[in-house]
Amino acid sequence: MSNFGYLFYTMKKILFLGFLIPFFAFSQIPTGYYDGTTGLTGYALKSKVHDIIAAKNWNWHYGDLPNYYAQTDLDKYYDHTATNTTFLLDMYSENPAGPDAYEYTSAQLIGNSSAEGAGYNREHMVPQSTFSTGSISGYPMYSDLFHVVPADARINQLRSNYPYGMVNSTIHYTFSNGSRIGNSAIPGSPYTGRVYEPINEFKGDIARSVLYFAVRYEGKLGSFNHNMGTTPANDESLFDGTEERALEPSYINMLKQWNTMDPVSQKEIDRNNIVYGIQKNRNPFIDHPEWVNLIWSETPDAVAPGAPGSLTSTQQYAHFINLNWAPSADPDVLGYRIYVNGSADPVATTKDTSISIDHLLPSTTYTFSVKAFDKGYLESASSNIATATTAASDSFANDLMIIKYLEGSSNNRALEIINRTGHPVNLNNYRINIQFYNTTNGNYYYSDTYELEGTVANGDNFVILNPKSNFTCYTNAQAKFVTASAPMTYDGTQYIELAYNDNITVDAIGVKNTANTTVDVSLYRLASVTQPTATFSFAEWQSNPSDYCQNLGVLAVSENNVKDEAVLIYPNPVEDQLFVNTTHLKDVKNIRIYDFNGKLIKSETLSFKNKRSIDVHGLNAGVYLLRMNGNSYKFIKK
């Protein structure tokens, strides 16, 4: 496109934005959805938005997407009227200026193709190779509708793992709507390999989708593949290994330009609202496109931060050690990296000045050091060295535990997991794996995995639920994780495991490489079992009938594993007054009630000085956590 043509196009889109502004009033952002973002900028805003859009998602199976495309991606904007219920909008082949060369319905899903127009694929705008390992894909990324869209199979195939970008004069393919694959001309980028350049009409759409991914999966980006090539010149990955910045700076600049030149369209607004109804989260850059420039506005200096100081080990247990330190004095510090035994790579990263380092061996001496890093990802010198020896034993579990396994009729599938480790656990390092049987070759194989995320507090528990389940006593709204991913499609014959760092089995249901017999049964872990085990044994479980789900997500007193086992809260579920009965009631100084996302809902001091109950009639229906004297108790509000 000539400079004049590009200018005309840009002016057309800017003028169109003037007409588009009223549509934002109908973008249906739920009241309070972005609470807490006011006044934030830079990476602080990015992290807050991540917390919002990652807090509660319903993750569907990859095989469900074609049916959803018939809702999310109908072409009602270019070639058809608003009543179109048949043809999909494919950004890789859509011609906004005239008739499309071809069109698809949601039923025309195919594999590979040797020519355009034969059918469509489910296109990962952030390539699968970024977050998948070999033939195993990772949910929820694998089926996230905000970056998995219908696209012509041939174009998708030729795009391969190439990033989006600007092409130079070396063009390898030009497609029917004018999109191209050529050598990169991204200004300032070290990457010189191939890129796919969409037409101008959809550059903003694509930029906002890629940046959504960078925000949605903050906390996991460092574990994704960000070194696909052997040199910067052919490194095809979109990401640079950082959590906050996420992308190489020149690539960010290009996406920012695309976001500006191609403003949010009614197509994107409509799709955002529909996907929200399906996934329960939103693309923040469709609701607030101005946040793109606001988040990626950091201007770091070129000076490494000062080192943190006074590193000490405050407590030592059998499998974890608590550390704290004095912060670096530099104002642009983003966080701290913790190193163990002189390792070249950090074992953990935190934005706080204290942390629990877990997965340690009992009766073992370790050395620790901490380095600060700033917004330019410059690292400080090391703190002092702290030496500590783990205890020979303690009363805590050595890792997370599966305590409930529900296998029932239709899609009734649920797992409940508890943290009794004595410290908060970063769930980004954990996943649920499943092993299937191949009837063709008679081999067992691991299928796609479901990756957990966020943090679980000590003493807390959570449920992973199949969204298509229909339990009488538990709903999608109550579960922390809602997913129809491969691990949550088990039928009782598969081996299921909770794994740490990809392949370390923490806890298991069933036996590897065999047909299992947990069909039509709900297993509840016996209270006497206090440690997870990689070797499954029915002796550790109480068997209940199919579809049994009593107390799912709600811990009995014995399951809380607290010091004062005489505590009783009732009725549970509760309507108005939650009663507390314990021999130490007079010692309770305050209570706090949190919702399932960790938000403080209610706080009282000296709650039981003249009463024995807590007024909860004003709470919305749902699952809550009552914290009292350092212990936690789950209850359900009707």
Buried (B, 14 or more C-beta within 10 A) or exposed (E): EEEEEEEEBBEEBEEEBEEBEEBBEEBBBEEEBBEEBEEBBBBBBBBBBBBBBBBBBBBBBBEBBBEBBBBBBBBBBBBBEEEBEBBBBBBBBBBBEEEBBBBBBBEBBEEEBEEBBBBBBBBBBBBBBBBBEEEBBBBBBBBBBBBBBBBBBBBBBBBEBBBBBBBEEEEEBEBBBBBBBBBBBBEEBEBBBBBBBBBBBBBBBBBBBBBBBBBBBBBBBBBBBBEBEEEEEEBBBBBBBBBBBBBBBBBBBBBBBBBBBBBBBBBBBBBBBBBBEBBBBBBBBBBBBEBBEBBBEBEEEEEBBBBBEEBBBEBBBBBBBBBBBBBBEBEBBBBBBBBBEEEEEBBBBBEEBEBBBBBBEBEEEBBBBBBBBBBBBBBBEBBBEBEBBBBEEBEBBBBBBBBBBBBBEEBBBBBBBBBBBBBBBBBBBBBBBBBBBEEEEEEBEBBBBBBBBBEBBBBBBBBBBBBBBEBEBBBBBBBBBBBBBBBBBBEBBBBBBBBBEBEBBBBBBBBBEEEBEBEEBBBBBEEEBBEBBBEBEEEBBEEBEBBBBEBBBBBEBEBBBBEBEEBEBEEBEBEBBBBBEBEEBEEBEEBBBBBBEEEEBBEEEEBBEEEEBBEBEEBEEBBBBBBBBEBBBBBBBE
